[in-house]
Amino acid sequence: MAWFKRIFLFAIVNVLILVTISIVLNLLGVQPYINAYGIDYRQLMIFCLVWGMGGAFISLALSRVMAKWMRGVQVIDPQTREPGFGELVRLVHSLAERAHLSKMPEVGIYESDDLNAFATGPTKSRSLVAVSTGLLNRMGRDQIEGVLGHEITHINNGDMVTMTLLQGVINAFVMFFARIIAFAVSLGVRDDARRIVTFLVTIVLEIGLSILGFLVVAAFSRWREFRADHGGAQLAGNQKMIGALEALQKNLDMEVPAQNPSIATLQIWGKPGRFLALMATHPPLEERIRRLREFR
């Protein structure tokens, strides 16, 4: 049933995005951007901004709900009397207080053998820190504190919102330039084939430009990971942050590369080639550890 729930959630989110953006476009009075006189750049710009930014921010608004549904995250009651869970909540809240967060994040746990943790949520005051059972069972307390310090820093830096803004802007630019170029290409095509040519060229350009745009997003993501490492070192202690990354490196070295998922906040791809390194959202663990050892 887990796969059905994920497909259902994915469908519901996309329907919600389509309906919401369609309503916004109607309220803004956006008309078709191609008319008898050519292309209306103002209408196209509004169209692309609404679609590019709208989808990104709706996904951000639903990020906590999607994490709980898709990862099966169980939120821990802050008043729980279970020793292990209670200690985890107190540790997260202690780090959040050191980071001067005005509201404590929700703390959750989910079943997975991976060494993984992530932070999500639309704002600092509506955030979630989730930890895998694999990380809790296979890391020591100091290492877990380093991981949690890293995640709390992501929340404190507003990384979720910043990444959403960046992705939304890139989405808008991709849509805009793909349609401009496709329209220019279609001018040299006979009338009966113009619509299909415009459609196909737009799709191809959106794929190509999205890949280029993702390189920008990935580069920024790698930079924010370095920043989160330094923030985690300041909150939890430099040696605890280094210890967390070394534990991840040890785990990575023992696993088969194909078994290493690359979607985790603290999980890193193995040793990719030069092109894949440009698309990696996390820097190599060796580089992260080296920078922390030099960090004062």
KOLLO-824562 format. One record per residue (C-alpha): x, y, z. Coordinates in steps of 0.001 Angstrom, whole numbers, plus 500000, padded with zeros to 6 digits. Each point is the difference from the previous one (the first is absolute). Example, Ala and Ser with C-alpha at 12.3 -4.5 7.8 and 13.67 -1.06 7.14 Angstrom:
KOLLO-824562
512300495500507800;501370503440499340;
END
This chain:
KOLLO-824562
500000500000500000;502973502322500454;500494500348496240;496296500772499506;500140502704502672;503012501625498317;498355499973496569;496766501375501469;501854502819501800;501994500830496874;496776500207497955;498201502126502601;502911502456500266;500201500407496236;496241500520499680;500195502595502769;502842501778498203;498117500006496680;496765501316501550;501727502658502124;502143501336497170;497056500024497581;497991502079502486;502906502425500508;500453500426496239;496296500762499605;500068502511502865;502998501730498414;498166500111496672;502811498243498145;499033499471496363;501596497690497396;503516501297499401;499943499213496255;497566502031497955;499516501236496416;502732502619500511;502629497583501275;501080499306503560;498926502143502962;503105500050502202;498218501501503006;497324497307500022;502650497328499475;502106501334502877;497041499948502401;498995496537498791;503499498593500586;500452501679503384;496674498711501307;500653496447498795;503695499964500930;499665501540503455;496519498676500779;500827496322499696;503165500396502071;498284501849502851;496981497704500151;502397497073500330;501838501882502766;496741500727501830;499180496288499954;503542498805500752;499350498906503595;496837498120499059;501723498340497033;502961498947502151;497708498397502549;497976498199497346;502714498953497581;502695499115502553;497590498732502633;501368502467502568;498466499598503441;500078503240501982;501197499476503578;497902501514502789;502268502505501820;498578498646503278;500826496371499182;501434497876502802;501821497584497707;503684500524500896;501438499825496475;497357502182498363;499929502444502909;503778500439499800;499763500651496250;497358502697500476;501973501665502806;503153499967497882;498257501612497008;498359502628502216;503293500744501755;501727500621496658;497037502084498794;500274502186503103;503723500481499396;499126501073496447;497422502452501455;497059498532498118;496791501635501202;497994496761499757;501182496459500518;499856497773496898;497977496816499922;502164496931500544;499232496783498155;501380496551499359;499516497617497075;500938496432499198;503086499699497780;503363498255500215;501678502997498353;502058502441502038;497803502942499247;498395503116501439;498294502940498378;498357503304500818;497013501390498157;497124502435500386;498727503234498443;501381502319502716;502268499977503050;496943499870502259;498413497084498103;502945497675499580;500608496292500431;503177498102500836;499739496292499152;502529497286500829;500201496448498649;500039496998502321;503234498940498300;501730503203501081;498720499695503572;501088496371500283;503421500294498358;501328503372501134;501207501101503408;498428502875501891;502712502507499066;499729499079496315;496202500328500117;500402503411501611;502259501055497120;497401498842497455;497201501830501821;502110503157500264;500390499888496221;496223499660499520;499153502765502472;502408502278498124;498101499290496756;496825501186501753;501676503025501590;501504501063496655;496610499741498285;501480497619497448;496654498447499051;498553503375498982;503211501115498271;500202496823497934;496318500354499077;500527503594498858;503010499020497921;498213497038498438;496918502112499277;502007502722498255;501870497423497912;496713498286499097;498610503328498811;503085500807497901;500003496507498469;496334500298498996;500452503547498665;503050499414497808;498783496608498776;496805501613498702;501766503011498496;502465497817498084;497300497515498960;497848502837498662;502941501375497992;500741496539498565;496354499450499040;499912503166497880;501876498136497280;497522497102499971;496824499769497921;496771500863501793;498531496486500213;503091498660501807;500798503062502104;498122498953503130;501551496553500265;503482501357499232;499612502669502690;498864497390502498;502848497559499264;502700502675499970;498677501402503292;500167496575501661;503541499330498780;501188503449501079;498363499715503415;501809496713500610;503359501401498871;499658503316501835;498751498239503146;503195497946500089;502067503185499762;497826501599502664;500480497015502268;503776500534499827;499429503423501580;497688498549502668;502467497200500764;502924502437500321;498032502124502463;498916496869501889;503632498899500421;500879503438501376;497137499907502517;501152496546501156;503412501407500887;498250502816501843;497738497540501849;503069497960501014;501597503094501509;496761500905501739;499711496459501354;503575500252501275;499154503217501841;496827498544501560;501160496488500862;503780500311499964;502517499618497215;501119496494500977;496409498746500180;499287501338496524;503185498421498651;499126496740501751;496568499959498345;501493500467496530;502691497391500649;497304497501501012;498183500723496751;503245499570498068;500686496669501678;496475498834499187;500328501191496395;503286498148499502;498437496738501185;496954500137497743;499619499184496324;499672503318498063;496727498905498377;498474499600503453;500806503540501075;496951502227499573;500875503606499202;496911501738501347;501019500349503633;501010503247501614;503250498599501393;500393497150497527;502451500452497147;500504498373496659;503116497865499862;502839501334497867;498300501206496834;501707501008496806;500588503624499150;496574500599498412;498068498187502734;501958501979502580;498546503169498464;496502498585500450;500558498786503568;498006501934502582;502572499168502712;503784500473499948;502280496983500499;500215498898503628;503785500206499927;499828503692499072;497413500717502672;502125498316502658;503133501810498825;498302503398500236;498699499260503483;503468499034501172;501218503374498757;496984501797501455;500470502152503073;
END
